[in-house]
Amino acid sequence: MVAGFLGIFGGVPGIKTIFFNSPSIEIQGLMPTVVFDEGYDLQKDDPKFSLKGLLKVSNPNDHDISISEMKLYGITRATSGYHWPNSGQPLVYRLNVAGVLDSKEDVIKARATGYLRFQFAHFENTEEKGIMHPPMSAQGTDGGNPVFYIYTPTYDEIFKYNESRRPYEVVDELGKNELYFAVTFNNELIKIAPAQLLNLQHLSKEQWEKDETRTNTFNAAREMKSPR
């Protein structure tokens, strides 16, 4: 009976492969990127844009792997200066934003390193302060005020607010282990550590579509991030 069981799985090495060698990945960095709609750039007030991300990942396995999902999730707070009138506390949001592939390619070859593009949200950038997009809900409290569960973010839930609503910087919570980018792989969420998260970049649609421009921007951002 034992011999038959071993034979089904190709002997002891087969059992090790099936039960003990889970696939793994090595995150080399994530570059969050503002990609402006046609006719907009960082010099214009209230620009329309998308938040995207370029993920560099290494595959140490002996077989190809596929990655097609990411998430942006965790706690953030209103940056627009809008506060609850009674307590003076900022609005608290619990985000759960899906990151979907921004290209057809989702495969990293065995023993290779590659880049994957993801789209997280598009910002029309026209909302009043404190406005939230449905679907959303309020559950639990923080300092006596509701915590809002958000799936489609607005400007001041992701970016530091300024009157021209130009997306210069992401919220501080991304560097404080409160808000995370994460990769969905092998039925697990793998968090992007603050050290792996590059500074926010700004590209046009044309620049984002060019492989050389994307990778050069990534490498320059990683060089700036590296300790000296």
N, C-alpha and C positions, 0 to 999 in steps of 0.2 A: 504493500500500500504506500509506504514512504517512497520507495523507488519510483512508483508510478507518479506520485505527486512531484517528485524531483524532475522526472522526465517531461512532464507537461510544461514546466517552466525552464527547460533547458539546463537542468542541473543546478548546483549551488550558485554559480555565477548568474544564472537567470533569475533566481530568487532575489539576489542582491540588487540586480538591476530594477526589478519590479517594486520591491518593498523598501529599499534603502536609498536609492539614488534619485532623489527628487530633483527636478530641474531647478536651476538657480540662475540669477542674473546679477550683474554688477553695474550699478548706476554710476555713470561717469559725470553726470550733471544734467540739470534741467535749466533751460534758458527761457523764462517767461518773456513774451514778446507782444507788444502792442503793434498790431497790423492795421494801418489806417485804411478806411474806405477811400475809393477814388475821389480825388479832389480835396482831401484833408491831410493835414500833417500837424506836427507839434507846435507850429507857429499860429494855428488857427484856434479861436475860441470854440468851445463846445464841439470838438471833433467827434465824428462817428468812427468807431474802430472795433476790432475784435481783440480779445485776449487769447493768445495762442501760446504754445510751448514747444520747444525743440528739445527732445530727450535723447541724450547719448547713452547707449547701453551696450555692455559687453555680454556675450553669450559664452560662458566657459564650458558648455555642455558639448557632447559629441553628436548632437542632433540639432536641427533647426528649431527655433522657438517662435511663437507668435505673440505679439502684444498689441492689443487693439483698444484698451480702455485705460483711462486715468480718472482721478477725482481731485477736486479741490474742496476740502471739507474742514470743519472745525469752527472755532469761535472768532468773530470779528466784531468791531464796534463802529457806530456811525462816525464818520470823519468830517461831516459837513457842519458840525456845530449844533445840530438839532438834538435837543435834550428833552427828557420827560419834564413837563412843567412843574410837577410837585417835588420831585426828588433832585432834579438837576443832573441826573445820570444820563449818559448817552444810550441810545438804542443798542441792544445786544442782539447779534444775529448768529444763528448756527447754520452755516452754509453746508450744502450737499450738492455740489455742482458737477455734472458729468463732463468728462473730457473725452471727446470722440476723435477718431483718426481724421486728420486733415489731408490725407493722401490715401491711395489704394494700397500702398506697401505697408505691411505689418510684420514682416518676417525678418529676424536676425539670424544669419547663417551660423552654423556650428563653428565654435572657436573663432568668432569674428566679432567686430564692433560695428554698430550702425547708428543712424539717426532716424528718429521717428517724429512726425509732426502731429500735434494735437490742437483741437479747437475747444475752448472752454465756454466762451460767451461772447455775444455781440452787444455793443453798447450804443444805443441811439443817442444817449447823453442829453436827454431833454426833460428828465423828470424833476419835479420839485424835491426839495430836501425832505428826507424821511419817507419818500414813496417807495413801495415794494411791489414787485411784480407777482401776480399769482402764477402757479399755485404756491401758496405759503400758508403757514399756520402759526399760532402762538401757543407754546407749551412751556410749563414750568416758569420760574421767575429768577431774576438776578437783581438783588437789592430791592426786592418787592415789585419789580417791573417785569412784564412778560419778556420771554426770549422768543424771537421770531425765527422760524425754520424756513430757510430760503433755498430755492432750487434754481432761480434765474436772477443773478445778482444785478444790482444797479451800481452806478459809479462809486458812491461813497461807502459801499460795502467792501470794495476791493482796493480802491486807490485813495491816497491822501488828497483831501479836498482842497481846491483852490477856486477862486471866483471864475476863472476862465475854463475850469473843468478840463484842463489838459492833464493827461495821465503821466505825470513825471515819476511817481514812486508808488509802490504797493504799500499796503498797510503794515504797520510794525508787527502785527500778530504773526506774520509769516516767519519772522525771525525769533519769535518767543515761544515756540512750541505750543501755539494755540491754534494756528491755522496751517494746514498742510496741503501740499501737492502729494499725490500718491499714485503709484503704478498698480494696476490690477493684474496680477500674474499668478498662475497656478492656484486660483481660488483664494488668494490672499491680497491684502492691501500692503504694499511696500512703501513706506513713507520716504519722501525726499528730505534728507537731513538739511538743516540750514547751510552746512558747509558745501553741499552739493547744489544748492540753489543759487544760480547766477543773478547778477543785477538785471533789472528790467531793461529791455532793449526796445527800440522803435524802428519799424521798417514799413515801407510801402508794400502794397500787394505784389508789385513787380519784383521787389527785392526778396520778399518772402518766398516767392515761387522759384527763385534761382538757387540751385544747390550750392554753388560756390559762395554766393553772398551769405546764405544762412550759416554754412560751416565756418566761414571766415569770421563772421560776427560772433558765433559761439566761441571759437578759439580765442578771440580777442577778449571777450567777456570773462572767460575762464582765467586768462592770464592776469586780468585786473583783479580777479577774486583771490588768486593764489597768494599765500603769505610770502613776504620778501625777506 
